[in-house]
């Protein structure tokens, strides 16, 4: 089980990540700053991980609805 302290740390890390990615997304030219990040393996892995979380959530949600 995840402790409350660990949950707070995850939340802080996530918020920091969002601020940083939004900051990079505002940098011009995007071809120099944002697009190379998006072409990299870590970003593609993150996209895949997010897609998988959405699929897992959808399956869990549908399963809960089907089981009442």
CHARMM internal coordinates of N, CA and C (Angstrom, degrees):
IC EDIT
DIST 1 N 1 CA 1.4550
DIST 1 CA 1 C 1.5202
ANGL 1 N 1 CA 1 C 108.81
DIST 1 C 2 N 1.2994
ANGL 1 CA 1 C 2 N 116.02
DIHE 1 N 1 CA 1 C 2 N 142.48
DIST 2 N 2 CA 1.4578
ANGL 1 C 2 N 2 CA 121.67
DIHE 1 CA 1 C 2 N 2 CA -178.30
DIST 2 CA 2 C 1.5233
ANGL 2 N 2 CA 2 C 109.89
DIHE 1 C 2 N 2 CA 2 C -85.45
DIST 2 C 3 N 1.3261
ANGL 2 CA 2 C 3 N 115.40
DIHE 2 N 2 CA 2 C 3 N 128.65
DIST 3 N 3 CA 1.4630
ANGL 2 C 3 N 3 CA 119.71
DIHE 2 CA 2 C 3 N 3 CA -179.03
DIST 3 CA 3 C 1.5242
ANGL 3 N 3 CA 3 C 110.33
DIHE 2 C 3 N 3 CA 3 C -72.51
DIST 3 C 4 N 1.3123
ANGL 3 CA 3 C 4 N 115.71
DIHE 3 N 3 CA 3 C 4 N 161.96
DIST 4 N 4 CA 1.4677
ANGL 3 C 4 N 4 CA 121.10
DIHE 3 CA 3 C 4 N 4 CA 179.22
DIST 4 CA 4 C 1.5311
ANGL 4 N 4 CA 4 C 110.84
DIHE 3 C 4 N 4 CA 4 C -62.94
DIST 4 C 5 N 1.3383
ANGL 4 CA 4 C 5 N 117.07
DIHE 4 N 4 CA 4 C 5 N -36.93
DIST 5 N 5 CA 1.4670
ANGL 4 C 5 N 5 CA 121.29
DIHE 4 CA 4 C 5 N 5 CA 178.69
DIST 5 CA 5 C 1.5245
ANGL 5 N 5 CA 5 C 109.60
DIHE 4 C 5 N 5 CA 5 C -64.07
DIST 5 C 6 N 1.3266
ANGL 5 CA 5 C 6 N 116.04
DIHE 5 N 5 CA 5 C 6 N -44.73
DIST 6 N 6 CA 1.4616
ANGL 5 C 6 N 6 CA 120.75
DIHE 5 CA 5 C 6 N 6 CA 180.00
DIST 6 CA 6 C 1.5374
ANGL 6 N 6 CA 6 C 110.34
DIHE 5 C 6 N 6 CA 6 C -63.85
DIST 6 C 7 N 1.3225
ANGL 6 CA 6 C 7 N 116.79
DIHE 6 N 6 CA 6 C 7 N -39.04
DIST 7 N 7 CA 1.4691
ANGL 6 C 7 N 7 CA 120.67
DIHE 6 CA 6 C 7 N 7 CA 177.77
DIST 7 CA 7 C 1.5270
ANGL 7 N 7 CA 7 C 110.35
DIHE 6 C 7 N 7 CA 7 C -61.73
DIST 7 C 8 N 1.3370
ANGL 7 CA 7 C 8 N 116.42
DIHE 7 N 7 CA 7 C 8 N -41.31
DIST 8 N 8 CA 1.4651
ANGL 7 C 8 N 8 CA 120.27
DIHE 7 CA 7 C 8 N 8 CA 178.34
DIST 8 CA 8 C 1.5256
ANGL 8 N 8 CA 8 C 110.49
DIHE 7 C 8 N 8 CA 8 C -64.45
DIST 8 C 9 N 1.3316
ANGL 8 CA 8 C 9 N 116.68
DIHE 8 N 8 CA 8 C 9 N -40.54
DIST 9 N 9 CA 1.4642
ANGL 8 C 9 N 9 CA 120.68
DIHE 8 CA 8 C 9 N 9 CA 178.54
DIST 9 CA 9 C 1.5241
ANGL 9 N 9 CA 9 C 110.67
DIHE 8 C 9 N 9 CA 9 C -62.97
DIST 9 C 10 N 1.3290
ANGL 9 CA 9 C 10 N 116.86
DIHE 9 N 9 CA 9 C 10 N -43.48
DIST 10 N 10 CA 1.4695
ANGL 9 C 10 N 10 CA 120.09
DIHE 9 CA 9 C 10 N 10 CA 177.58
DIST 10 CA 10 C 1.5229
ANGL 10 N 10 CA 10 C 110.69
DIHE 9 C 10 N 10 CA 10 C -60.81
DIST 10 C 11 N 1.3204
ANGL 10 CA 10 C 11 N 116.23
DIHE 10 N 10 CA 10 C 11 N -44.31
DIST 11 N 11 CA 1.4644
ANGL 10 C 11 N 11 CA 120.69
DIHE 10 CA 10 C 11 N 11 CA -179.40
DIST 11 CA 11 C 1.5230
ANGL 11 N 11 CA 11 C 111.05
DIHE 10 C 11 N 11 CA 11 C -62.03
DIST 11 C 12 N 1.3243
ANGL 11 CA 11 C 12 N 116.80
DIHE 11 N 11 CA 11 C 12 N -43.39
DIST 12 N 12 CA 1.4669
ANGL 11 C 12 N 12 CA 120.75
DIHE 11 CA 11 C 12 N 12 CA 179.29
DIST 12 CA 12 C 1.5251
ANGL 12 N 12 CA 12 C 110.85
DIHE 11 C 12 N 12 CA 12 C -64.71
DIST 12 C 13 N 1.3306
ANGL 12 CA 12 C 13 N 117.53
DIHE 12 N 12 CA 12 C 13 N -42.49
DIST 13 N 13 CA 1.4652
ANGL 12 C 13 N 13 CA 121.50
DIHE 12 CA 12 C 13 N 13 CA 178.32
DIST 13 CA 13 C 1.5250
ANGL 13 N 13 CA 13 C 110.73
DIHE 12 C 13 N 13 CA 13 C -62.70
DIST 13 C 14 N 1.3398
ANGL 13 CA 13 C 14 N 116.19
DIHE 13 N 13 CA 13 C 14 N -42.31
DIST 14 N 14 CA 1.4567
ANGL 13 C 14 N 14 CA 120.48
DIHE 13 CA 13 C 14 N 14 CA -179.03
DIST 14 CA 14 C 1.5266
ANGL 14 N 14 CA 14 C 110.86
DIHE 13 C 14 N 14 CA 14 C -64.70
DIST 14 C 15 N 1.3192
ANGL 14 CA 14 C 15 N 116.88
DIHE 14 N 14 CA 14 C 15 N -45.06
DIST 15 N 15 CA 1.4634
ANGL 14 C 15 N 15 CA 120.49
DIHE 14 CA 14 C 15 N 15 CA 178.79
DIST 15 CA 15 C 1.5285
ANGL 15 N 15 CA 15 C 111.39
DIHE 14 C 15 N 15 CA 15 C -62.87
DIST 15 C 16 N 1.3239
ANGL 15 CA 15 C 16 N 116.71
DIHE 15 N 15 CA 15 C 16 N -39.05
DIST 16 N 16 CA 1.4619
ANGL 15 C 16 N 16 CA 121.17
DIHE 15 CA 15 C 16 N 16 CA 177.06
DIST 16 CA 16 C 1.5230
ANGL 16 N 16 CA 16 C 110.24
DIHE 15 C 16 N 16 CA 16 C -63.75
DIST 16 C 17 N 1.3254
ANGL 16 CA 16 C 17 N 116.89
DIHE 16 N 16 CA 16 C 17 N -44.10
DIST 17 N 17 CA 1.4610
ANGL 16 C 17 N 17 CA 121.43
DIHE 16 CA 16 C 17 N 17 CA 177.76
DIST 17 CA 17 C 1.5270
ANGL 17 N 17 CA 17 C 110.64
DIHE 16 C 17 N 17 CA 17 C -58.51
DIST 17 C 18 N 1.3330
ANGL 17 CA 17 C 18 N 116.78
DIHE 17 N 17 CA 17 C 18 N -46.38
DIST 18 N 18 CA 1.4670
ANGL 17 C 18 N 18 CA 120.04
DIHE 17 CA 17 C 18 N 18 CA -179.95
DIST 18 CA 18 C 1.5265
ANGL 18 N 18 CA 18 C 111.45
DIHE 17 C 18 N 18 CA 18 C -61.46
DIST 18 C 19 N 1.3286
ANGL 18 CA 18 C 19 N 117.20
DIHE 18 N 18 CA 18 C 19 N -42.62
DIST 19 N 19 CA 1.4688
ANGL 18 C 19 N 19 CA 120.22
DIHE 18 CA 18 C 19 N 19 CA 178.29
DIST 19 CA 19 C 1.5224
ANGL 19 N 19 CA 19 C 110.92
DIHE 18 C 19 N 19 CA 19 C -61.91
DIST 19 C 20 N 1.3247
ANGL 19 CA 19 C 20 N 116.17
DIHE 19 N 19 CA 19 C 20 N -43.03
DIST 20 N 20 CA 1.4615
ANGL 19 C 20 N 20 CA 120.04
DIHE 19 CA 19 C 20 N 20 CA -178.60
DIST 20 CA 20 C 1.5231
ANGL 20 N 20 CA 20 C 111.69
DIHE 19 C 20 N 20 CA 20 C -66.98
DIST 20 C 21 N 1.3234
ANGL 20 CA 20 C 21 N 117.91
DIHE 20 N 20 CA 20 C 21 N -44.15
DIST 21 N 21 CA 1.4589
ANGL 20 C 21 N 21 CA 119.85
DIHE 20 CA 20 C 21 N 21 CA -179.20
DIST 21 CA 21 C 1.5265
ANGL 21 N 21 CA 21 C 110.58
DIHE 20 C 21 N 21 CA 21 C -67.26
DIST 21 C 22 N 1.3215
ANGL 21 CA 21 C 22 N 117.33
DIHE 21 N 21 CA 21 C 22 N -35.47
DIST 22 N 22 CA 1.4715
ANGL 21 C 22 N 22 CA 119.69
DIHE 21 CA 21 C 22 N 22 CA 176.43
DIST 22 CA 22 C 1.5265
ANGL 22 N 22 CA 22 C 110.15
DIHE 21 C 22 N 22 CA 22 C -67.95
DIST 22 C 23 N 1.3173
ANGL 22 CA 22 C 23 N 117.33
DIHE 22 N 22 CA 22 C 23 N -37.38
DIST 23 N 23 CA 1.4599
ANGL 22 C 23 N 23 CA 121.02
DIHE 22 CA 22 C 23 N 23 CA 176.54
DIST 23 CA 23 C 1.5186
ANGL 23 N 23 CA 23 C 111.77
DIHE 22 C 23 N 23 CA 23 C -61.73
DIST 23 C 24 N 1.3167
ANGL 23 CA 23 C 24 N 116.56
DIHE 23 N 23 CA 23 C 24 N -45.53
DIST 24 N 24 CA 1.4641
ANGL 23 C 24 N 24 CA 120.43
DIHE 23 CA 23 C 24 N 24 CA 178.55
DIST 24 CA 24 C 1.5285
ANGL 24 N 24 CA 24 C 110.11
DIHE 23 C 24 N 24 CA 24 C -65.32
DIST 24 C 25 N 1.3153
ANGL 24 CA 24 C 25 N 117.27
DIHE 24 N 24 CA 24 C 25 N -36.20
DIST 25 N 25 CA 1.4666
ANGL 24 C 25 N 25 CA 120.06
DIHE 24 CA 24 C 25 N 25 CA -178.47
DIST 25 CA 25 C 1.5285
ANGL 25 N 25 CA 25 C 112.25
DIHE 24 C 25 N 25 CA 25 C -65.83
DIST 25 C 26 N 1.3360
ANGL 25 CA 25 C 26 N 116.96
DIHE 25 N 25 CA 25 C 26 N -20.93
DIST 26 N 26 CA 1.4727
ANGL 25 C 26 N 26 CA 120.51
DIHE 25 CA 25 C 26 N 26 CA 178.81
DIST 26 CA 26 C 1.5280
ANGL 26 N 26 CA 26 C 112.93
DIHE 25 C 26 N 26 CA 26 C -90.68
DIST 26 C 27 N 1.3241
ANGL 26 CA 26 C 27 N 116.59
DIHE 26 N 26 CA 26 C 27 N -7.43
DIST 27 N 27 CA 1.4652
ANGL 26 C 27 N 27 CA 120.05
DIHE 26 CA 26 C 27 N 27 CA -179.66
DIST 27 CA 27 C 1.5220
ANGL 27 N 27 CA 27 C 110.42
DIHE 26 C 27 N 27 CA 27 C -73.23
DIST 27 C 28 N 1.3064
ANGL 27 CA 27 C 28 N 115.89
DIHE 27 N 27 CA 27 C 28 N 140.61
DIST 28 N 28 CA 1.4686
ANGL 27 C 28 N 28 CA 122.38
DIHE 27 CA 27 C 28 N 28 CA 178.76
DIST 28 CA 28 C 1.5141
ANGL 28 N 28 CA 28 C 108.92
DIHE 27 C 28 N 28 CA 28 C -116.92
DIST 28 C 29 N 1.2784
ANGL 28 CA 28 C 29 N 119.69
DIHE 28 N 28 CA 28 C 29 N 141.21
DIST 29 N 29 CA 1.4587
ANGL 28 C 29 N 29 CA 127.56
DIHE 28 CA 28 C 29 N 29 CA -5.55
DIST 29 CA 29 C 1.5253
ANGL 29 N 29 CA 29 C 110.94
DIHE 28 C 29 N 29 CA 29 C -80.14
DIST 29 C 30 N 1.3197
ANGL 29 CA 29 C 30 N 115.42
DIHE 29 N 29 CA 29 C 30 N 144.58
DIST 30 N 30 CA 1.4573
ANGL 29 C 30 N 30 CA 121.13
DIHE 29 CA 29 C 30 N 30 CA -179.94
DIST 30 CA 30 C 1.5227
ANGL 30 N 30 CA 30 C 111.38
DIHE 29 C 30 N 30 CA 30 C -60.10
DIST 30 C 31 N 1.3399
ANGL 30 CA 30 C 31 N 115.95
DIHE 30 N 30 CA 30 C 31 N -31.50
DIST 31 N 31 CA 1.4648
ANGL 30 C 31 N 31 CA 120.31
DIHE 30 CA 30 C 31 N 31 CA -179.80
DIST 31 CA 31 C 1.5301
ANGL 31 N 31 CA 31 C 111.76
DIHE 30 C 31 N 31 CA 31 C -60.45
DIST 31 C 32 N 1.3177
ANGL 31 CA 31 C 32 N 115.94
DIHE 31 N 31 CA 31 C 32 N -27.61
DIST 32 N 32 CA 1.4659
ANGL 31 C 32 N 32 CA 120.17
DIHE 31 CA 31 C 32 N 32 CA -178.10
DIST 32 CA 32 C 1.5303
ANGL 32 N 32 CA 32 C 112.35
DIHE 31 C 32 N 32 CA 32 C -89.67
DIST 32 C 33 N 1.3314
ANGL 32 CA 32 C 33 N 117.10
DIHE 32 N 32 CA 32 C 33 N -35.82
DIST 33 N 33 CA 1.4599
ANGL 32 C 33 N 33 CA 120.31
DIHE 32 CA 32 C 33 N 33 CA -170.59
DIST 33 CA 33 C 1.5302
ANGL 33 N 33 CA 33 C 114.12
DIHE 32 C 33 N 33 CA 33 C -107.83
DIST 33 C 34 N 1.3169
ANGL 33 CA 33 C 34 N 118.05
DIHE 33 N 33 CA 33 C 34 N -51.10
DIST 34 N 34 CA 1.4603
ANGL 33 C 34 N 34 CA 120.75
DIHE 33 CA 33 C 34 N 34 CA -174.04
DIST 34 CA 34 C 1.5189
ANGL 34 N 34 CA 34 C 112.92
DIHE 33 C 34 N 34 CA 34 C -84.31
DIST 34 C 35 N 1.3086
ANGL 34 CA 34 C 35 N 117.17
DIHE 34 N 34 CA 34 C 35 N -49.38
DIST 35 N 35 CA 1.4637
ANGL 34 C 35 N 35 CA 120.25
DIHE 34 CA 34 C 35 N 35 CA -172.57
DIST 35 CA 35 C 1.5237
ANGL 35 N 35 CA 35 C 113.57
DIHE 34 C 35 N 35 CA 35 C -61.30
DIST 35 C 36 N 1.3329
ANGL 35 CA 35 C 36 N 119.78
DIHE 35 N 35 CA 35 C 36 N -38.69
DIST 36 N 36 CA 1.4714
ANGL 35 C 36 N 36 CA 117.67
DIHE 35 CA 35 C 36 N 36 CA 176.44
DIST 36 CA 36 C 1.5352
ANGL 36 N 36 CA 36 C 112.98
DIHE 35 C 36 N 36 CA 36 C -62.17
DIST 36 C 37 N 1.3152
ANGL 36 CA 36 C 37 N 116.83
DIHE 36 N 36 CA 36 C 37 N -34.41
DIST 37 N 37 CA 1.4713
ANGL 36 C 37 N 37 CA 120.07
DIHE 36 CA 36 C 37 N 37 CA 176.52
DIST 37 CA 37 C 1.5244
ANGL 37 N 37 CA 37 C 109.27
DIHE 36 C 37 N 37 CA 37 C -64.91
DIST 37 C 38 N 1.3346
ANGL 37 CA 37 C 38 N 116.06
DIHE 37 N 37 CA 37 C 38 N -43.70
DIST 38 N 38 CA 1.4646
ANGL 37 C 38 N 38 CA 120.83
DIHE 37 CA 37 C 38 N 38 CA -177.87
DIST 38 CA 38 C 1.5253
ANGL 38 N 38 CA 38 C 112.08
DIHE 37 C 38 N 38 CA 38 C -66.67
DIST 38 C 39 N 1.3381
ANGL 38 CA 38 C 39 N 117.34
DIHE 38 N 38 CA 38 C 39 N -27.22
DIST 39 N 39 CA 1.4601
ANGL 38 C 39 N 39 CA 120.84
DIHE 38 CA 38 C 39 N 39 CA 179.09
DIST 39 CA 39 C 1.5274
ANGL 39 N 39 CA 39 C 112.64
DIHE 38 C 39 N 39 CA 39 C -82.10
DIST 39 C 40 N 1.3228
ANGL 39 CA 39 C 40 N 116.95
DIHE 39 N 39 CA 39 C 40 N -10.18
DIST 40 N 40 CA 1.4599
ANGL 39 C 40 N 40 CA 120.74
DIHE 39 CA 39 C 40 N 40 CA -177.13
DIST 40 CA 40 C 1.5187
ANGL 40 N 40 CA 40 C 113.30
DIHE 39 C 40 N 40 CA 40 C -80.23
DIST 40 C 41 N 1.3052
ANGL 40 CA 40 C 41 N 115.34
DIHE 40 N 40 CA 40 C 41 N 157.59
DIST 41 N 41 CA 1.4686
ANGL 40 C 41 N 41 CA 122.00
DIHE 40 CA 40 C 41 N 41 CA -179.77
DIST 41 CA 41 C 1.5333
ANGL 41 N 41 CA 41 C 111.95
DIHE 40 C 41 N 41 CA 41 C -59.99
DIST 41 C 42 N 1.3422
ANGL 41 CA 41 C 42 N 120.42
DIHE 41 N 41 CA 41 C 42 N -43.33
DIST 42 N 42 CA 1.4728
ANGL 41 C 42 N 42 CA 118.45
DIHE 41 CA 41 C 42 N 42 CA -179.13
DIST 42 CA 42 C 1.5307
ANGL 42 N 42 CA 42 C 113.09
DIHE 41 C 42 N 42 CA 42 C -58.43
DIST 42 C 43 N 1.3264
ANGL 42 CA 42 C 43 N 117.54
DIHE 42 N 42 CA 42 C 43 N -40.78
DIST 43 N 43 CA 1.4685
ANGL 42 C 43 N 43 CA 120.19
DIHE 42 CA 42 C 43 N 43 CA -180.00
DIST 43 CA 43 C 1.5292
ANGL 43 N 43 CA 43 C 109.81
DIHE 42 C 43 N 43 CA 43 C -67.56
DIST 43 C 44 N 1.3226
ANGL 43 CA 43 C 44 N 116.56
DIHE 43 N 43 CA 43 C 44 N -42.84
DIST 44 N 44 CA 1.4610
ANGL 43 C 44 N 44 CA 119.98
DIHE 43 CA 43 C 44 N 44 CA 179.12
DIST 44 CA 44 C 1.5295
ANGL 44 N 44 CA 44 C 110.68
DIHE 43 C 44 N 44 CA 44 C -63.77
DIST 44 C 45 N 1.3241
ANGL 44 CA 44 C 45 N 117.13
DIHE 44 N 44 CA 44 C 45 N -38.38
DIST 45 N 45 CA 1.4678
ANGL 44 C 45 N 45 CA 120.85
DIHE 44 CA 44 C 45 N 45 CA 176.10
DIST 45 CA 45 C 1.5250
ANGL 45 N 45 CA 45 C 110.87
DIHE 44 C 45 N 45 CA 45 C -63.67
DIST 45 C 46 N 1.3310
ANGL 45 CA 45 C 46 N 116.33
DIHE 45 N 45 CA 45 C 46 N -40.22
DIST 46 N 46 CA 1.4610
ANGL 45 C 46 N 46 CA 120.45
DIHE 45 CA 45 C 46 N 46 CA 178.01
DIST 46 CA 46 C 1.5265
ANGL 46 N 46 CA 46 C 110.47
DIHE 45 C 46 N 46 CA 46 C -64.52
DIST 46 C 47 N 1.3346
ANGL 46 CA 46 C 47 N 116.99
DIHE 46 N 46 CA 46 C 47 N -42.70
DIST 47 N 47 CA 1.4656
ANGL 46 C 47 N 47 CA 119.94
DIHE 46 CA 46 C 47 N 47 CA 176.51
DIST 47 CA 47 C 1.5258
ANGL 47 N 47 CA 47 C 110.76
DIHE 46 C 47 N 47 CA 47 C -57.64
DIST 47 C 48 N 1.3229
ANGL 47 CA 47 C 48 N 116.24
DIHE 47 N 47 CA 47 C 48 N -43.98
DIST 48 N 48 CA 1.4633
ANGL 47 C 48 N 48 CA 121.06
DIHE 47 CA 47 C 48 N 48 CA -179.96
DIST 48 CA 48 C 1.5253
ANGL 48 N 48 CA 48 C 110.61
DIHE 47 C 48 N 48 CA 48 C -64.96
DIST 48 C 49 N 1.3152
ANGL 48 CA 48 C 49 N 116.98
DIHE 48 N 48 CA 48 C 49 N -42.87
DIST 49 N 49 CA 1.4676
ANGL 48 C 49 N 49 CA 120.81
DIHE 48 CA 48 C 49 N 49 CA 179.74
DIST 49 CA 49 C 1.5308
ANGL 49 N 49 CA 49 C 110.85
DIHE 48 C 49 N 49 CA 49 C -62.80
DIST 49 C 50 N 1.3247
ANGL 49 CA 49 C 50 N 116.95
DIHE 49 N 49 CA 49 C 50 N -40.34
DIST 50 N 50 CA 1.4693
ANGL 49 C 50 N 50 CA 120.75
DIHE 49 CA 49 C 50 N 50 CA 178.64
DIST 50 CA 50 C 1.5235
ANGL 50 N 50 CA 50 C 110.16
DIHE 49 C 50 N 50 CA 50 C -66.57
DIST 50 C 51 N 1.3334
ANGL 50 CA 50 C 51 N 116.88
DIHE 50 N 50 CA 50 C 51 N -42.80
DIST 51 N 51 CA 1.4560
ANGL 50 C 51 N 51 CA 121.19
DIHE 50 CA 50 C 51 N 51 CA 177.26
DIST 51 CA 51 C 1.5328
ANGL 51 N 51 CA 51 C 110.44
DIHE 50 C 51 N 51 CA 51 C -59.28
DIST 51 C 52 N 1.3267
ANGL 51 CA 51 C 52 N 116.81
DIHE 51 N 51 CA 51 C 52 N -44.98
DIST 52 N 52 CA 1.4617
ANGL 51 C 52 N 52 CA 120.94
DIHE 51 CA 51 C 52 N 52 CA 179.85
DIST 52 CA 52 C 1.5352
ANGL 52 N 52 CA 52 C 111.70
DIHE 51 C 52 N 52 CA 52 C -63.81
DIST 52 C 53 N 1.3235
ANGL 52 CA 52 C 53 N 117.42
DIHE 52 N 52 CA 52 C 53 N -39.59
DIST 53 N 53 CA 1.4665
ANGL 52 C 53 N 53 CA 120.63
DIHE 52 CA 52 C 53 N 53 CA 177.62
DIST 53 CA 53 C 1.5251
ANGL 53 N 53 CA 53 C 110.31
DIHE 52 C 53 N 53 CA 53 C -63.26
DIST 53 C 54 N 1.3263
ANGL 53 CA 53 C 54 N 116.74
DIHE 53 N 53 CA 53 C 54 N -41.23
DIST 54 N 54 CA 1.4652
ANGL 53 C 54 N 54 CA 120.59
DIHE 53 CA 53 C 54 N 54 CA 178.08
DIST 54 CA 54 C 1.5248
ANGL 54 N 54 CA 54 C 111.43
DIHE 53 C 54 N 54 CA 54 C -65.17
DIST 54 C 55 N 1.3255
ANGL 54 CA 54 C 55 N 116.75
DIHE 54 N 54 CA 54 C 55 N -40.44
DIST 55 N 55 CA 1.4672
ANGL 54 C 55 N 55 CA 120.18
DIHE 54 CA 54 C 55 N 55 CA 177.35
DIST 55 CA 55 C 1.5198
ANGL 55 N 55 CA 55 C 110.13
DIHE 54 C 55 N 55 CA 55 C -64.69
DIST 55 C 56 N 1.3379
ANGL 55 CA 55 C 56 N 116.94
DIHE 55 N 55 CA 55 C 56 N -47.29
DIST 56 N 56 CA 1.4693
ANGL 55 C 56 N 56 CA 121.12
DIHE 55 CA 55 C 56 N 56 CA 179.07
DIST 56 CA 56 C 1.5225
ANGL 56 N 56 CA 56 C 111.06
DIHE 55 C 56 N 56 CA 56 C -59.50
DIST 56 C 57 N 1.3240
ANGL 56 CA 56 C 57 N 116.94
DIHE 56 N 56 CA 56 C 57 N -42.09
DIST 57 N 57 CA 1.4606
ANGL 56 C 57 N 57 CA 121.22
DIHE 56 CA 56 C 57 N 57 CA 179.53
DIST 57 CA 57 C 1.5292
ANGL 57 N 57 CA 57 C 109.94
DIHE 56 C 57 N 57 CA 57 C -64.55
DIST 57 C 58 N 1.3345
ANGL 57 CA 57 C 58 N 116.15
DIHE 57 N 57 CA 57 C 58 N -43.18
DIST 58 N 58 CA 1.4599
ANGL 57 C 58 N 58 CA 120.09
DIHE 57 CA 57 C 58 N 58 CA 178.98
DIST 58 CA 58 C 1.5125
ANGL 58 N 58 CA 58 C 111.84
DIHE 57 C 58 N 58 CA 58 C -62.35
DIST 58 C 59 N 1.3271
ANGL 58 CA 58 C 59 N 117.42
DIHE 58 N 58 CA 58 C 59 N -41.15
DIST 59 N 59 CA 1.4623
ANGL 58 C 59 N 59 CA 121.49
DIHE 58 CA 58 C 59 N 59 CA 178.21
DIST 59 CA 59 C 1.5238
ANGL 59 N 59 CA 59 C 109.89
DIHE 58 C 59 N 59 CA 59 C -64.75
DIST 59 C 60 N 1.3345
ANGL 59 CA 59 C 60 N 116.81
DIHE 59 N 59 CA 59 C 60 N -45.10
DIST 60 N 60 CA 1.4604
ANGL 59 C 60 N 60 CA 120.81
DIHE 59 CA 59 C 60 N 60 CA -179.86
DIST 60 CA 60 C 1.5269
ANGL 60 N 60 CA 60 C 110.35
DIHE 59 C 60 N 60 CA 60 C -63.96
DIST 60 C 61 N 1.3164
ANGL 60 CA 60 C 61 N 117.14
DIHE 60 N 60 CA 60 C 61 N -41.57
DIST 61 N 61 CA 1.4600
ANGL 60 C 61 N 61 CA 121.13
DIHE 60 CA 60 C 61 N 61 CA -179.73
DIST 61 CA 61 C 1.5265
ANGL 61 N 61 CA 61 C 110.31
DIHE 60 C 61 N 61 CA 61 C -64.68
DIST 61 C 62 N 1.3260
ANGL 61 CA 61 C 62 N 116.38
DIHE 61 N 61 CA 61 C 62 N -46.66
DIST 62 N 62 CA 1.4647
ANGL 61 C 62 N 62 CA 120.19
DIHE 61 CA 61 C 62 N 62 CA 179.13
DIST 62 CA 62 C 1.5189
ANGL 62 N 62 CA 62 C 111.12
DIHE 61 C 62 N 62 CA 62 C -63.99
DIST 62 C 63 N 1.3331
ANGL 62 CA 62 C 63 N 117.08
DIHE 62 N 62 CA 62 C 63 N -39.08
DIST 63 N 63 CA 1.4591
ANGL 62 C 63 N 63 CA 121.04
DIHE 62 CA 62 C 63 N 63 CA 179.48
DIST 63 CA 63 C 1.5293
ANGL 63 N 63 CA 63 C 110.35
DIHE 62 C 63 N 63 CA 63 C -64.32
DIST 63 C 64 N 1.3338
ANGL 63 CA 63 C 64 N 116.47
DIHE 63 N 63 CA 63 C 64 N -41.15
DIST 64 N 64 CA 1.4636
ANGL 63 C 64 N 64 CA 119.92
DIHE 63 CA 63 C 64 N 64 CA 179.22
DIST 64 CA 64 C 1.5243
ANGL 64 N 64 CA 64 C 110.62
DIHE 63 C 64 N 64 CA 64 C -64.94
DIST 64 C 65 N 1.3298
ANGL 64 CA 64 C 65 N 116.36
DIHE 64 N 64 CA 64 C 65 N -39.09
DIST 65 N 65 CA 1.4713
ANGL 64 C 65 N 65 CA 119.87
DIHE 64 CA 64 C 65 N 65 CA 179.41
DIST 65 CA 65 C 1.5261
ANGL 65 N 65 CA 65 C 110.84
DIHE 64 C 65 N 65 CA 65 C -67.72
DIST 65 C 66 N 1.3363
ANGL 65 CA 65 C 66 N 116.58
DIHE 65 N 65 CA 65 C 66 N -36.41
DIST 66 N 66 CA 1.4697
ANGL 65 C 66 N 66 CA 120.30
DIHE 65 CA 65 C 66 N 66 CA -178.80
DIST 66 CA 66 C 1.5210
ANGL 66 N 66 CA 66 C 112.14
DIHE 65 C 66 N 66 CA 66 C -73.93
DIST 66 C 67 N 1.3441
ANGL 66 CA 66 C 67 N 116.95
DIHE 66 N 66 CA 66 C 67 N -28.44
DIST 67 N 67 CA 1.4683
ANGL 66 C 67 N 67 CA 120.49
DIHE 66 CA 66 C 67 N 67 CA -178.37
DIST 67 CA 67 C 1.5246
ANGL 67 N 67 CA 67 C 112.84
DIHE 66 C 67 N 67 CA 67 C -92.53
DIST 67 C 68 N 1.3302
ANGL 67 CA 67 C 68 N 116.70
DIHE 67 N 67 CA 67 C 68 N -4.25
DIST 68 N 68 CA 1.4433
ANGL 67 C 68 N 68 CA 121.23
DIHE 67 CA 67 C 68 N 68 CA 177.01
DIST 68 CA 68 C 1.4704
ANGL 68 N 68 CA 68 C 112.06
DIHE 67 C 68 N 68 CA 68 C 65.66
END
COOR INIT
IC SEED 1 N 1 CA 1 C
IC BUILD
